[in-house]
């Protein structure tokens, strides 16, 4: 019997938060592990995750991921009541947690999740310190993106 190939991307990326790049100026990036349950890992392998509007909060010296939605598979979670929006613990070093918490509390930053990806057999979450953009900043970003697209069209060789 032949094995079915999975539909994973070659880079190992599970999910991206493109909205974070549009809404925030991203500065420092960190790689954190995730404490997951078995059904969540199976759902991640199927790509049933959404990390838009996901952010990190700190409680009792620990970092927690909030609003990450991992949809349970129908075939896996028959005997277990699954919570798709539960808070998930981020695995970071204590110095990194202290640095992030200080930036969030004192320097008025927000900590957002920008990507979920595989690193070997482990699931990693890329988090970033972010400052909110104003409306004129968003328009400027859009103008730069449009100009880059137009420039690409202009310099393409005609076939």
One Martini backbone bead per residue (centre of mass of N, CA, C, O) as a GRO file, in nm:
protein
  159
    1UNK     BB    1   0.095   0.037   0.024
    2UNK     BB    2   0.068   0.363  -0.032
    3UNK     BB    3   0.175   0.663   0.059
    4UNK     BB    4   0.072   0.966   0.164
    5UNK     BB    5   0.116   1.286   0.091
    6UNK     BB    6   0.158   1.570   0.235
    7UNK     BB    7   0.052   1.932   0.243
    8UNK     BB    8   0.319   2.049   0.301
    9UNK     BB    9   0.546   2.272   0.320
   10UNK     BB   10   0.889   2.316   0.269
   11UNK     BB   11   0.935   2.524   0.521
   12UNK     BB   12   0.719   2.460   0.774
   13UNK     BB   13   0.477   2.633   0.755
   14UNK     BB   14   0.165   2.690   0.909
   15UNK     BB   15   0.143   3.009   1.002
   16UNK     BB   16   0.040   3.348   0.929
   17UNK     BB   17   0.061   3.707   1.031
   18UNK     BB   18  -0.011   3.958   0.817
   19UNK     BB   19  -0.159   4.175   0.993
   20UNK     BB   20   0.081   4.257   1.173
   21UNK     BB   21   0.246   4.405   0.946
   22UNK     BB   22   0.015   4.621   0.901
   23UNK     BB   23  -0.045   4.720   1.218
   24UNK     BB   24   0.275   4.696   1.273
   25UNK     BB   25   0.585   4.759   1.422
   26UNK     BB   26   0.844   4.540   1.396
   27UNK     BB   27   1.109   4.424   1.591
   28UNK     BB   28   1.152   4.200   1.799
   29UNK     BB   29   1.248   3.855   1.774
   30UNK     BB   30   1.107   3.535   1.877
   31UNK     BB   31   1.155   3.198   1.990
   32UNK     BB   32   0.887   2.969   2.067
   33UNK     BB   33   0.743   2.740   2.240
   34UNK     BB   34   0.478   2.487   2.264
   35UNK     BB   35   0.211   2.385   2.469
   36UNK     BB   36   0.064   2.079   2.373
   37UNK     BB   37  -0.170   1.877   2.257
   38UNK     BB   38  -0.233   1.608   2.062
   39UNK     BB   39  -0.473   1.726   1.888
   40UNK     BB   40  -0.317   1.987   1.805
   41UNK     BB   41  -0.095   1.858   1.634
   42UNK     BB   42  -0.283   1.724   1.427
   43UNK     BB   43  -0.411   1.994   1.333
   44UNK     BB   44  -0.146   2.126   1.239
   45UNK     BB   45  -0.082   1.915   1.017
   46UNK     BB   46  -0.361   2.015   0.866
   47UNK     BB   47  -0.391   2.344   0.907
   48UNK     BB   48  -0.594   2.415   1.171
   49UNK     BB   49  -0.509   2.747   1.184
   50UNK     BB   50  -0.532   3.071   1.370
   51UNK     BB   51  -0.335   3.400   1.419
   52UNK     BB   52  -0.524   3.619   1.420
   53UNK     BB   53  -0.519   3.830   1.687
   54UNK     BB   54  -0.254   3.749   1.830
   55UNK     BB   55  -0.134   3.736   2.172
   56UNK     BB   56   0.074   3.828   2.449
   57UNK     BB   57   0.079   3.727   2.792
   58UNK     BB   58   0.144   3.796   3.145
   59UNK     BB   59   0.179   3.536   3.412
   60UNK     BB   60   0.371   3.452   3.666
   61UNK     BB   61   0.633   3.448   3.470
   62UNK     BB   62   0.455   3.389   3.210
   63UNK     BB   63   0.379   3.290   2.879
   64UNK     BB   64   0.084   3.363   2.674
   65UNK     BB   65  -0.139   3.247   2.430
   66UNK     BB   66  -0.383   3.444   2.257
   67UNK     BB   67  -0.625   3.360   2.009
   68UNK     BB   68  -0.554   3.076   1.921
   69UNK     BB   69  -0.690   2.878   1.656
   70UNK     BB   70  -0.759   2.527   1.704
   71UNK     BB   71  -0.902   2.296   1.515
   72UNK     BB   72  -1.068   2.018   1.549
   73UNK     BB   73  -1.086   1.699   1.469
   74UNK     BB   74  -1.332   1.469   1.418
   75UNK     BB   75  -1.155   1.195   1.447
   76UNK     BB   76  -0.995   1.269   1.723
   77UNK     BB   77  -1.230   1.429   1.918
   78UNK     BB   78  -1.450   1.218   2.048
   79UNK     BB   79  -1.358   1.190   2.378
   80UNK     BB   80  -1.281   1.503   2.365
   81UNK     BB   81  -1.293   1.821   2.491
   82UNK     BB   82  -1.237   2.092   2.286
   83UNK     BB   83  -1.035   2.395   2.292
   84UNK     BB   84  -0.963   2.625   2.048
   85UNK     BB   85  -0.913   2.904   2.257
   86UNK     BB   86  -0.693   2.841   2.435
   87UNK     BB   87  -0.442   2.880   2.648
   88UNK     BB   88  -0.093   2.895   2.563
   89UNK     BB   89   0.216   2.799   2.642
   90UNK     BB   90   0.522   2.959   2.647
   91UNK     BB   91   0.864   2.872   2.565
   92UNK     BB   92   1.090   3.048   2.767
   93UNK     BB   93   1.319   3.231   2.887
   94UNK     BB   94   1.343   3.430   3.162
   95UNK     BB   95   1.490   3.668   3.023
   96UNK     BB   96   1.290   3.700   2.790
   97UNK     BB   97   1.039   3.751   2.959
   98UNK     BB   98   1.145   4.003   3.105
   99UNK     BB   99   1.197   4.174   2.851
  100UNK     BB  100   0.909   4.167   2.737
  101UNK     BB  101   0.756   4.271   2.988
  102UNK     BB  102   0.902   4.543   3.004
  103UNK     BB  103   0.817   4.650   2.723
  104UNK     BB  104   0.510   4.633   2.769
  105UNK     BB  105   0.491   4.808   3.036
  106UNK     BB  106   0.698   5.064   2.969
  107UNK     BB  107   0.710   5.098   2.626
  108UNK     BB  108   0.436   5.031   2.477
  109UNK     BB  109   0.411   4.741   2.386
  110UNK     BB  110   0.345   4.461   2.175
  111UNK     BB  111   0.274   4.108   2.174
  112UNK     BB  112   0.310   3.907   1.881
  113UNK     BB  113   0.211   3.669   1.655
  114UNK     BB  114   0.359   3.571   1.329
  115UNK     BB  115   0.434   3.249   1.362
  116UNK     BB  116   0.405   2.905   1.254
  117UNK     BB  117   0.638   2.622   1.297
  118UNK     BB  118   0.865   2.385   1.199
  119UNK     BB  119   1.127   2.218   1.412
  120UNK     BB  120   1.122   1.943   1.310
  121UNK     BB  121   0.904   1.811   1.565
  122UNK     BB  122   0.855   2.108   1.642
  123UNK     BB  123   0.671   2.379   1.769
  124UNK     BB  124   0.687   2.714   1.661
  125UNK     BB  125   0.691   3.062   1.779
  126UNK     BB  126   0.672   3.378   1.644
  127UNK     BB  127   0.767   3.666   1.819
  128UNK     BB  128   0.679   4.024   1.860
  129UNK     BB  129   0.757   4.342   1.890
  130UNK     BB  130   0.504   4.610   1.896
  131UNK     BB  131   0.388   4.895   1.714
  132UNK     BB  132   0.148   5.095   1.640
  133UNK     BB  133  -0.019   5.209   1.369
  134UNK     BB  134  -0.109   5.451   1.180
  135UNK     BB  135  -0.295   5.540   0.915
  136UNK     BB  136  -0.061   5.677   0.750
  137UNK     BB  137   0.128   5.430   0.765
  138UNK     BB  138  -0.052   5.233   0.607
  139UNK     BB  139  -0.061   5.398   0.346
  140UNK     BB  140   0.245   5.397   0.295
  141UNK     BB  141   0.277   5.094   0.272
  142UNK     BB  142   0.085   5.064   0.032
  143UNK     BB  143   0.242   5.246  -0.165
  144UNK     BB  144   0.506   5.083  -0.165
  145UNK     BB  145   0.380   4.820  -0.269
  146UNK     BB  146   0.266   4.934  -0.536
  147UNK     BB  147   0.537   5.038  -0.649
  148UNK     BB  148   0.683   4.766  -0.654
  149UNK     BB  149   0.483   4.634  -0.850
  150UNK     BB  150   0.515   4.842  -1.082
  151UNK     BB  151   0.820   4.809  -1.118
  152UNK     BB  152   0.808   4.513  -1.198
  153UNK     BB  153   0.641   4.559  -1.457
  154UNK     BB  154   0.836   4.761  -1.604
  155UNK     BB  155   1.108   4.558  -1.587
  156UNK     BB  156   0.989   4.362  -1.761
  157UNK     BB  157   1.016   4.147  -2.007
  158UNK     BB  158   0.908   4.111  -2.308
  159UNK     BB  159   0.770   3.825  -2.482
   0.00000   0.00000   0.00000
